[in-house]
């Protein structure tokens, strides 16, 4: 079933691409790609499974996907076992790990040290949660302090609050 959080994922990907200045945000480095391809080829994995493993490894680099805690319906059990002793992600992962991954890939060297940049980073991290039920909905994202300019837990002045259009109000949570 499609939910609005799939749109949230798309917005998060575009925002991450803009933050890092590249459309290749989830690509893996050549060593990781080679290791995954070689290990999974030897095990007889299909090209589709190998591509899926590479995509998941790219997500794991940002701490957006944790093979040890994801549902089996994602099809990660073969991915996990085929990599043998090679850890894809260290657990637990969190916002600081996401920030470190961003800093490492920041081609523009803009850094993420301003309040605005940290606010955007936190918003994008919550838009890109692997499990759809953990992602922000579009309405929740529009209510985020990054857009409202108001810290969480305080009431915005009526003139500065971003009001979502009525079309967003009808979206399911």
C-alpha positions in Angstrom: 0.0 0.0 0.0 1.3 3.4 -1.0 1.5 6.0 1.7 2.5 9.7 1.8 5.8 8.7 3.4 7.0 7.4 0.0 6.8 11.0 -1.1 8.7 12.0 2.0 11.5 9.6 0.9 11.7 11.3 -2.5 11.9 14.7 -1.0 14.6 13.6 1.4 16.6 12.1 -1.5 16.4 15.3 -3.5 17.3 17.4 -0.5 20.3 15.1 0.2 21.4 15.4 -3.4 21.2 19.2 -3.1 23.1 19.3 0.2 25.9 17.2 -1.2 26.0 18.6 -4.7 25.7 15.2 -6.5 23.0 12.8 -7.7 25.1 9.8 -6.6 24.5 10.1 -2.9 23.8 6.4 -2.4 26.6 5.0 -4.5 29.2 2.8 -2.8 32.9 3.2 -3.1 34.8 1.0 -5.5 36.2 -1.3 -2.8 32.8 -2.0 -1.3 31.3 -2.5 -4.7 34.0 -4.9 -5.7 33.7 -6.8 -2.4 30.0 -7.2 -2.6 30.0 -8.2 -6.3 32.7 -10.7 -5.9 31.3 -12.3 -2.7 27.8 -12.5 -4.0 28.8 -13.7 -7.5 30.7 -16.6 -5.8 27.6 -17.4 -3.9 25.5 -17.5 -7.1 23.4 -14.4 -6.4 21.4 -12.9 -9.2 22.4 -9.6 -10.7 19.2 -8.1 -9.2 20.2 -9.3 -5.7 23.6 -7.9 -6.2 22.3 -4.5 -7.3 19.9 -4.6 -4.3 22.8 -5.3 -2.0 24.8 -2.4 -3.4 21.8 -0.1 -2.9 21.4 -1.2 0.7 25.1 -0.8 1.3 24.8 2.8 0.1 22.0 3.4 2.5 23.9 1.7 5.3 26.8 4.1 4.7 24.5 6.9 5.9 23.1 4.8 8.8 19.7 4.8 7.0 19.6 1.0 6.7 20.7 -1.4 9.4 20.8 -5.0 8.1 20.7 -6.4 11.6 17.3 -4.8 12.4 15.4 -4.6 9.2 12.4 -6.8 8.3 13.0 -10.0 6.4 10.3 -8.8 3.9 13.0 -6.4 2.6 15.0 -9.5 1.5 18.1 -8.7 3.4 18.8 -12.0 5.0 20.8 -13.3 1.9 22.5 -9.9 1.7 23.6 -10.2 5.3 24.8 -13.7 5.1 26.6 -13.4 1.7 28.8 -10.6 3.1 30.2 -13.0 5.7 32.6 -11.3 8.1 32.4 -7.9 6.4 30.4 -5.4 8.4 28.2 -3.1 6.3 27.1 -0.9 9.2 28.1 -0.6 12.8 25.2 -0.6 15.1 23.7 1.4 16.6 23.5 4.1 14.1 22.1 7.5 14.7 22.0 11.1 13.7 25.7 11.7 14.5 26.7 8.9 12.3 24.5 10.3 9.5 26.2 13.7 10.1 29.6 12.1 9.9 28.7 10.4 6.6 27.5 13.8 5.2 30.7 15.5 6.3 32.7 12.8 4.6 30.9 13.2 1.3 30.5 17.0 1.3 32.0 17.8 -2.1 31.4 21.5 -1.7 33.0 21.5 1.8 30.2 23.7 3.1 30.0 21.9 6.3 26.9 21.4 8.4 27.8 23.6 11.4 25.2 26.3 11.2 21.8 26.0 13.0 20.1 26.0 9.6 22.3 23.3 8.2 21.9 21.1 11.3 18.1 21.7 11.1 18.0 20.6 7.5 20.2 17.6 8.2 17.9 16.5 11.0 14.9 16.9 8.8 16.4 15.0 5.9 17.5 12.2 8.3 13.9 11.8 9.4 12.6 11.9 5.8 15.0 9.1 4.8 14.3 6.6 7.5 14.3 3.2 5.8 11.1 1.9 7.5 8.2 3.9 6.0 6.4 4.0 9.4 9.3 5.8 11.0 9.5 8.5 8.3 7.9 11.9 8.6 4.8 12.5 6.7 4.7 15.5 4.3 2.5 17.3 6.9 4.9 16.6 9.7 7.8 17.7 7.6 6.1 21.0 6.8 5.6 21.5 10.6 9.3 20.9 11.2 11.2 23.7 12.9 13.3 24.0 9.8 10.3 25.4 7.9 8.5 27.1 10.7 11.5 28.7 12.3 10.1 27.8 15.7 11.9 25.4 18.0 10.0 22.2 18.9 7.6 22.6 21.7 6.8 26.3 21.3 3.9 27.9 19.6 4.7 29.9 16.4 3.5 33.4 16.1 0.6 33.4 13.5 2.6 35.5 11.0 5.7 33.2 10.8 4.1 29.8 10.8 4.1 28.0 7.5 0.6 26.9 6.8 0.3 23.8 4.6 -2.2 24.0 1.8 -5.5 22.4 2.2 -4.5 19.7 -0.3 -1.9 18.4 2.2 -4.4 18.4 5.0 -6.3 15.6 3.4 -3.3 13.3 3.0 -3.3 10.2 5.2 -0.8 10.1 8.0 
